[in-house]
Amino acid sequence: MTNPYGYPAQQGPGYGGYGQGGYPAPQQRPGGVTAILAAVFGLLAAVGGGLVLIRALVQLGDLGVSIGDLPGNALTSLGLFMAAALFGLLGAVITFFRSAAGAILLLIGAVVGLAAFFLYPALLKLKFGRFMSEVFGFGDAVYIGMLALLVFAPLTLIFAALPPTFRYLRYRAPVAGFDPSQGGGYPQQQAPGYPQQQPGYPPQQGPQQQGYPPNQGW
């Protein structure tokens, strides 16, 4: 279709909706159930590791034994429980603040906690069957803390490693009025019917009306 001057008619710029040349549809915020559960389980596992450490230090104080007097295997066992408690506590706190580093710390704390539990009888030269009976016998606070590690460390490991956990922790809400796909701001729109001028060239003259010859000089 042409206009009265013989040039093809130009349509004005369209304004598309979401997914039609305009702004893309907003990304749905992922759920944080798995991340919250991982943080809670990690915190409970950290409490278990801390309980083992504190109770062991209290027992050493009652016996009049200092930490420096302990053999290397006992120090290694206490160090594992302390590391499990610290990693679990820090990971839970950072996860509550929605950072992916918290989930990584929870994973490390869960692995260290399980290692502390299963290496305890080996380092202290205890029979594994007797050790497990003491753990499930709830005879001392040390074994209660170990049972908490045995229960909550695997749960922490599972929920912290799930993909929805990292999607939730890495999600950031887009800023209102900002389109990352367009580089931010609003694109400049050209007025319809006028070609874009190239830099360095004189402006183009408007179209000459048809049907009238150009004026001749006298």
N, C-alpha and C positions, 0 to 999 in steps of 0.2 A: 504494500500500500504506500502511495506517495502523497506528499503534501502539495499545496498549490504551486510551489516553486519547482517541482520536479524532483525533489530529493526524497529518498525513502524516509518514512516517518520513524522516529526514534522513540522508544518507550523509556519512561523514567525508571530509575533504579528500583528494583523490588526489595521488599523487606521480608525476608523469610522468617519463619518461626524456628523453633528448636528443630535441629536436624535438617533444615531446608535452606541452607545457605546463610542462616543467621547464627546465633550462638548455639553451641551444642547443648544437649540435654544435661542438666546437672547430675553429677555422679551421686548415687545413693550412698549415704553414710553407712559403713559396715557396722555390724553389731559387735559389742565388746564383751559378750558373755564369757567366751573362752579366755580372754585376757584377764578378766576380773577373777575368774576361778583359778587361773594359774597363779595370780598374785596371792590370793587367799591361801591356796595350798602351799605355796612357797613360804609364806609367812609362818604357817603352822609347822612346816618342816624345819624352818630356822629356829623356832621356839624349842623344838625337840633337840636339835643339835646344841643349842645354848644350854638347855637343861642338863644334858650329859656333861658338858664342859664345867658348868658351875658346880654340879653335884660332885664331880671328880675332884675339883679343887678343894671343896669343903672337906671331903674325906681325907685328902692328903694333909690338910691343915690339922684335922683331928688326930692324925697319926704322927704329926710332927715332922712330916717329910716335905721338903721343898721341891720345887719343879726341877732345879738343877741336879737333884739327886736321882731323878728318874732315868731309867735306861733309854736308849734311843728308840726302841720300838714303842714304848709307852708315850714318849714325846710325839712320835709320828702319829699315833692314834689320836691324841688330844689335838694335835694340829689339824687333822682332817675334820674333826667335829667343829673346831673353831672356824675353819674355812667354810664349811657347809652353812654354819649359822650366819656368817657375815655375807656371803654371796646371796643367800636366800633373803635376808633382811633388806639388803640394798636393792636386789632385783625386784622385790615386792613394792618397795617405795617408789622406785623409778617407773615401774609399770603402772602404778596408780596415777602417775603424772603423764602417762601416755607417751612413752618413749620406747622405741624398739630395743634399745640397749638394756632395758629392764628384763625383757624376755630372754635375752642372751645370758644375763647374769643368773636368771632363774634356772636356765638349763645347766649352767656350770655348777650352781649350788646343788641341784638335784643329783647330778652325777657324782659330785664329791661326797654328798651325804650317803648315797648308796655305797660308795667305796669305803667310807668310814664305817658303815655298819658291817659289811661283809669282811672287811680286813681286821676288825676288832678281835675276833677270836683267834685269827691267825697270828696277829702281832703279839698278843698276850699268851699264846700257846694254850688256848682253851679248846675243849671239845665242842664241835659245832652243835651237836644235839643238846648237850648240857646248856650251852649258851642260849639256844632258842627256847628251851624250857624256862630259863630265867627271864627271858624277854616277855614271854606270854604269861608268866606267873605274876607280873606286876609287883615283884617283891621290893624293888627299890626305884627311886626316882631316875637313876641312871638308865634302867631298862625301860622305864616308861618313855623317856626321851628317845631311846633307840627305836621303840615301837612306833612312835610318832614319825620318825624318819623313814621307817620301813613302809608306812602307809602313805604318807603325804609326798615323799620324794618322787615315787613313780607317777603319781597323779600330776605333780608339778611338771615333770618331764613330758608327759603326754600333752597336757593343755598348752604348755608354753611353745611346743614345737608345731602346733596346728597352724595351717596357713591363715585361717581367720584371725588368729591372734596377731600376727604380723601385719595383716591388712588393716586391722583396727588401730594398731599402734603407729603405723606409718601414714594414716589418713590425715589430711589437713583440709579443712573446709575452704572452698574457694572464696576469694574476696568478692563482695557484691559489686557488680558493674565491671568486672575484669574478666576478659576472655583470654586465657593463656594461649589458645590456638591462633588468635589473631595478633599476638604480641602485645596485648594491652591497649587501652585507649579505644578510640573509635576510628574506623577507616574514613579517609576523606572521600567524599562523593562528588562526582563531576556533574555539573548541571546538564540536563538532557538537551540534546540538539546542538551542542557546541563541541567541536573536536578539541582534544587536548593540545595545547600549544607546546612545541618543543623548544627547549632553551636555545638561544642563539639565532632564532629566526624571527623575522618581523611578523606581527600579527596578521592573520588572514582577514581579507575583506569579506563582508557579507555577500550572500548570493545575489547576483544581478537578476532583476526581474525579467521574466520572459515577455516577449511581445513588443518590446520597445528597444530600438537600436540605440547604441551609445551616442551621446551628444557629439556632434562634429563641430570642430572649430569654425568660425566664420572667416 
